[in-house]
Amino acid sequence: MTETLFLTSGDVAGLATPAEYVDAVREGYRQRGAGAPAEPRTALYNDDPPGLFTSYAAVLPDTGVMGGYMYSAGFGETDAWFVTPLFNADSGEPLAIVDGASMNPFKTGAAGAVGVDALARPDASAVGVFGSGAQARGQLRAIAAVRDVETVWVYSPTKSSRESFAGEMDRRLDASVAAVSSSAAAVEGADIVVTATDSPEPVFDGDLLEPGTHVTAMGQYHPKKRELDATAVARSTYVIDLRGRLDQDAGAYMQALDEGAIDADHCHAELGEVVAGVAEGRTDPDEITVFDSGGTGIETTAAAAMLYEKAIEEGLGQALDFAPASDALTGRDYSSD
């Protein structure tokens, strides 16, 4: 038997700052760039009721952990549940099971911020945000940990949602945050553009991107999802979280390739390769860069490991007993222990 820590969403809520998430996730991507194993998601779709059951994983040998995500989204409750198992990479023993609800927007936001830090201009200070949900919040808070954000424009189709988001983030951040009434207004003058939507169609015109802009697109993890049009993809130095996604679920890239707007070798690098110094990031102030962040076990495992260590320090969580397979094969009866 081994003792495994169960951490509820409440246990990990507020346990780490956005900057701490960014530091942990950056280190995870550095390890990936140095050769750490990671695979894209395996997605299983259900028609009736409509839903998604998916998983992905990574090994972070320098951190000494491995893990990932299993989650369901949709189905009868039209909600999502995130489960993160965390294992010791040396012994293989389970360290923790984390309810990923409160962690999710922060670890995903941290991945976007690592992309911003690696690819955006150092003086980038104006951000255009598409979307007004939890993921948009996570992205913006994490970006503020790596750049001195001064101005934010937010656009989403529902006026009340974008205005509520702008008001909340204006109070939370040391920046001026305002809602705008069009996608063009969100892109105009932006040094950084973030798309945090579930749109099947491009959310802005790629011709509107100004020289030097960085784009983080984090809602296009399905062949039919496409936050960026072919123009935005073709104009950019395109960096992805995992190359395995390029012909699997990187919707904007796949559709730009199908339309002949790009060649098959258009992808410049994985983010981990840039973070590890294996590939160059931005080389010109006028370069347009894109980070395609579809979600991986890298940020999930890195964030869970960081939260696990902090939870141990704080005495949080509930201990669970896990039996190794060798015990199960003996047929030992634990009911009398």
C-alpha positions in Angstrom: 0.0 0.0 0.0 1.1 3.6 -0.6 -0.4 6.8 0.6 -1.7 9.1 -2.1 -3.0 12.7 -1.4 -6.4 13.7 -2.6 -6.6 17.5 -3.2 -10.0 19.0 -3.8 -10.6 22.1 -6.0 -11.0 24.0 -2.7 -7.7 22.8 -1.4 -5.8 24.2 -4.4 -7.8 27.3 -5.0 -5.7 30.3 -4.2 -2.7 28.1 -3.2 -0.4 29.6 -5.8 -0.1 32.9 -7.6 -0.3 33.2 -11.4 3.4 33.9 -11.4 4.1 30.6 -9.6 2.0 28.8 -12.1 4.0 30.4 -14.9 7.3 29.5 -13.4 6.3 25.8 -12.9 4.9 25.6 -16.5 7.9 27.2 -18.0 10.1 24.6 -16.4 7.8 21.9 -17.7 8.2 23.2 -21.2 11.9 23.5 -20.8 12.0 19.8 -20.0 9.9 19.0 -23.0 12.3 21.0 -25.2 15.1 18.9 -23.7 13.3 15.7 -24.7 10.8 14.9 -22.0 8.0 12.6 -23.3 4.5 14.1 -23.9 1.6 13.1 -26.2 -1.4 15.1 -27.5 -4.8 14.4 -26.2 -6.8 11.3 -27.0 -10.4 12.5 -27.6 -13.5 10.3 -27.6 -16.7 12.0 -28.7 -20.2 10.9 -27.8 -23.2 11.7 -29.9 -26.2 11.2 -27.6 -25.9 12.9 -25.2 -23.2 15.0 -26.9 -20.0 15.0 -24.9 -16.2 14.7 -24.9 -14.1 12.3 -22.9 -10.4 13.0 -23.2 -7.0 12.4 -21.7 -3.3 13.5 -22.2 -0.1 12.9 -20.3 3.6 13.9 -19.8 6.7 12.9 -18.0 8.8 15.6 -16.4 11.9 13.8 -15.3 13.8 16.7 -13.8 10.8 17.5 -11.6 10.5 13.8 -10.8 6.8 13.5 -11.7 4.5 12.3 -14.4 0.8 12.8 -14.9 -1.8 14.4 -17.0 -5.5 15.0 -17.3 -8.6 12.9 -17.8 -11.8 14.9 -18.1 -15.3 14.8 -19.4 -17.2 17.7 -20.9 -20.8 18.0 -22.0 -22.9 14.9 -21.7 -26.2 15.2 -19.7 -25.0 17.8 -17.3 -23.3 20.0 -20.0 -20.5 20.7 -17.6 -16.9 19.5 -17.2 -15.0 17.5 -14.6 -11.1 17.5 -14.5 -9.1 14.8 -12.8 -5.3 15.0 -12.5 -3.4 11.9 -11.4 0.2 12.7 -10.4 2.9 9.9 -10.1 6.5 9.7 -8.9 8.6 9.4 -12.0 11.3 7.4 -10.2 9.2 4.9 -8.3 6.0 5.0 -10.3 4.0 5.4 -7.2 0.9 7.6 -7.2 1.5 10.9 -5.3 -1.7 12.7 -5.7 -5.1 12.9 -7.3 -6.1 16.6 -7.9 -9.5 17.9 -8.7 -8.5 20.2 -11.5 -11.5 22.6 -11.6 -9.9 25.6 -9.9 -6.4 24.8 -11.3 -7.6 24.6 -15.0 -7.7 28.2 -16.1 -4.5 29.0 -14.2 -2.4 26.2 -15.7 -3.8 26.9 -19.2 -3.2 30.6 -18.7 0.3 29.9 -17.6 1.0 28.0 -20.8 -0.2 31.0 -22.8 2.0 33.3 -20.7 5.1 31.1 -21.3 4.3 31.5 -25.0 4.0 35.3 -24.5 7.2 35.5 -22.6 9.1 33.5 -25.2 7.6 35.1 -28.4 6.1 38.5 -27.7 8.1 41.7 -27.8 9.7 42.6 -24.5 7.9 45.9 -24.5 4.4 44.5 -25.3 1.9 46.2 -23.1 -1.5 46.3 -25.0 -3.6 43.1 -25.0 -6.7 42.3 -27.1 -8.7 39.4 -25.6 -11.4 37.4 -27.4 -13.7 35.6 -24.9 -15.0 36.5 -21.4 -15.0 33.2 -19.6 -12.7 31.5 -17.0 -10.1 30.7 -19.6 -9.9 34.4 -20.7 -9.4 35.4 -17.1 -6.7 32.9 -16.6 -4.8 34.0 -19.7 -5.0 37.6 -18.9 -3.9 37.2 -15.2 -0.9 35.0 -16.3 0.1 37.5 -19.0 0.3 40.2 -16.4 2.9 38.1 -14.6 5.3 38.2 -17.6 4.6 41.6 -19.2 3.8 45.1 -17.9 0.2 45.2 -19.2 -1.1 48.8 -19.5 -4.2 48.4 -21.7 -6.6 45.6 -22.4 -9.5 45.5 -24.9 -11.9 42.6 -24.6 -14.4 41.5 -27.2 -17.0 38.7 -26.9 -20.4 38.6 -28.8 -22.5 39.2 -25.7 -22.3 42.8 -24.6 -23.2 42.1 -21.0 -20.5 39.4 -20.7 -17.7 41.5 -22.2 -18.6 44.5 -20.0 -18.8 42.4 -16.9 -15.4 40.8 -17.7 -13.9 44.2 -18.4 -15.1 45.6 -15.1 -13.9 42.7 -13.1 -10.4 42.6 -14.7 -10.1 46.4 -14.5 -10.4 46.1 -10.7 -8.1 43.1 -10.5 -5.2 44.2 -12.7 -3.0 47.2 -12.6 -4.1 48.1 -16.2 -7.0 49.8 -18.0 -9.4 47.2 -19.2 -12.3 48.1 -21.5 -14.9 46.3 -23.5 -15.1 46.9 -27.3 -17.9 46.4 -29.7 -16.1 44.7 -32.5 -13.4 42.1 -33.2 -11.4 44.7 -35.2 -11.3 47.1 -32.2 -9.8 44.3 -30.1 -7.0 43.7 -32.6 -6.2 47.3 -33.4 -3.1 48.5 -31.6 -2.7 45.3 -29.7 0.8 43.9 -29.0 -0.7 40.6 -27.8 -3.9 39.0 -29.0 -5.5 36.2 -27.0 -8.3 34.0 -28.4 -10.0 32.1 -25.6 -13.2 30.9 -27.3 -14.8 27.7 -28.6 -15.5 29.2 -32.0 -15.6 27.0 -35.2 -14.9 30.1 -37.3 -12.1 32.7 -37.2 -12.7 35.4 -34.6 -10.8 38.2 -36.4 -9.4 39.1 -39.8 -5.8 38.1 -40.0 -5.0 41.1 -42.3 -5.7 43.3 -39.3 -2.7 42.0 -37.3 -0.1 44.7 -37.0 3.6 44.0 -37.4 5.1 42.8 -34.2 1.9 41.3 -32.8 2.0 38.0 -30.8 -1.1 35.8 -30.8 -2.0 33.1 -28.3 -4.8 30.9 -29.7 -6.0 28.4 -27.1 -9.5 27.3 -28.2 -8.8 25.4 -31.5 -8.1 21.8 -30.4 -10.4 20.1 -32.9 -10.0 19.8 -36.6 -13.2 21.9 -37.1 -12.3 24.6 -34.5 -10.7 27.6 -36.0 -10.1 30.8 -34.1 -7.5 32.0 -36.6 -8.0 32.4 -40.3 -5.5 31.2 -43.0 -4.1 34.7 -43.3 -3.2 34.9 -39.6 -1.5 31.5 -39.8 0.4 32.2 -43.0 1.6 35.6 -41.8 3.0 34.2 -38.6 6.0 32.4 -37.2 3.9 29.5 -35.9 4.8 27.7 -32.7 2.7 24.9 -31.2 2.7 23.1 -27.9 3.2 19.6 -29.4 3.9 18.8 -33.0 1.7 15.7 -32.8 -1.3 18.0 -32.8 -0.5 19.4 -36.3 -2.3 16.7 -38.1 -4.6 15.7 -35.3 -6.5 18.6 -33.8 -4.8 21.9 -34.6 -7.8 23.2 -36.5 -6.5 26.5 -37.8 -3.3 25.0 -39.0 -5.0 22.0 -40.6 -7.5 24.2 -42.4 -4.8 26.7 -43.6 -2.8 23.7 -45.0 -5.9 22.3 -46.7 -6.6 25.7 -48.4 -3.0 25.9 -49.6 -2.2 29.0 -47.6 0.8 27.3 -46.0 3.2 24.4 -46.7 3.5 21.3 -44.5 6.7 22.6 -42.9 5.2 26.0 -41.9 5.3 25.2 -38.1 8.5 26.8 -36.8 8.9 24.8 -33.5 7.4 23.5 -30.4 7.2 26.0 -27.5 9.4 23.7 -25.4 12.1 23.9 -28.1 12.0 27.7 -27.9 12.1 27.8 -24.1 15.0 25.3 -24.0 16.9 27.3 -26.6 16.8 24.5 -29.1 14.9 26.8 -31.6 14.9 30.5 -32.0 11.9 32.5 -30.8 11.2 36.1 -32.1 14.0 37.4 -34.2 12.6 40.7 -35.4 10.5 43.4 -33.7 8.0 43.3 -36.7 7.6 39.6 -36.8 4.1 38.2 -36.2 4.2 35.2 -33.9 1.5 32.6 -33.0 1.4 30.1 -30.1 -1.1 27.4 -30.7 -2.0 26.2 -27.2 -4.4 23.3 -27.4 -3.8 21.8 -24.0 -1.2 19.2 -23.0 0.0 17.1 -20.1 3.0 19.4 -19.8 1.3 22.4 -18.1 -1.1 20.1 -16.2 1.6 17.9 -14.7 3.9 20.8 -13.9 1.1 22.8 -12.2 -0.1 19.7 -10.3 3.4 19.0 -9.0 3.8 22.6 -7.8 0.4 22.5 -6.1 1.2 19.1 -4.5 4.4 20.4 -2.9 2.6 23.5 -1.6 -0.2 21.4 -0.3 2.3 19.2 1.6 3.8 22.4 3.2 0.4 23.6 4.2 -0.9 20.3 5.5 -3.8 20.2 3.0 -5.5 17.2 1.4 -6.8 13.8 2.4 -4.6 10.7 2.4 -5.9 7.7 0.4 -4.5 4.2 0.4 -3.5 2.8 -3.0 -2.6 -0.9 -3.5 0.1 -1.8 -6.1 -0.8 -4.4 -8.7 1.4 -7.0 -7.1 -0.8 -6.9 -4.0 -3.9 -7.1 -6.1 -2.6 -10.2 -7.9 -2.0 -12.0 -4.6 -5.7 -11.7 -3.8 -4.9 -10.3 -0.4 -8.0 -9.2 1.5 -7.7 -5.7 3.0 -11.1 -5.7 4.5 -9.8 -7.1 7.8 -6.8 -4.8 8.1 
